[in-house]
Amino acid sequence: MQEYLGKLALARDQSDADDKTFRIGLISAVDPRLMRAEIAFGDLSVSIISATDVLVLKDKNRLYQDLLTSASIMETADFKTVFRVSLILEKPGQAAVLEAMEMLKDNPGAASLAMVSLDTGLSVSLGRQQGAERGSRR
């Protein structure tokens, strides 16, 4: 769970159920038991959001692999956006991640290809953690 703290994420605005737009925020806390995250936004507001409504970028290597294997089934505009995001993520630092997030926040199709929901990431992390605990008991 610690690997997500301090990461930039896209989060669905919870204040309006009809609004499906994303906001860029920073993950400041994660509760894996309740599958929720505390997200701090640039306007200094903080929201507790379901992990299913929080998206984090895929690892850049996985993103590139997905581009190679799924290019034929992607919409052209989404492919171009995800490809640009992939190139941006080759730059080091959080400025590159922020630039990628800005590109994805207004493009839900590309965001669904370039990102994964936090609940998926937490489930994988919990599985690894439980596997490590089982292995240490032997």
Buried (B, 14 or more C-beta within 10 A) or exposed (E): BEEBEEBBBBBBBBEEEEEEEBBBBBBEBBEBEEBBBBBBBEEEEBBEBBBEBBBBBBEBEEBBEBBEEEEEEBEEEBBEBBBBBBEBBEEEEEEBBEBBBEBBBEBBBBBBBBBBBBBBBBBEBBEEEEEEEEEEEE
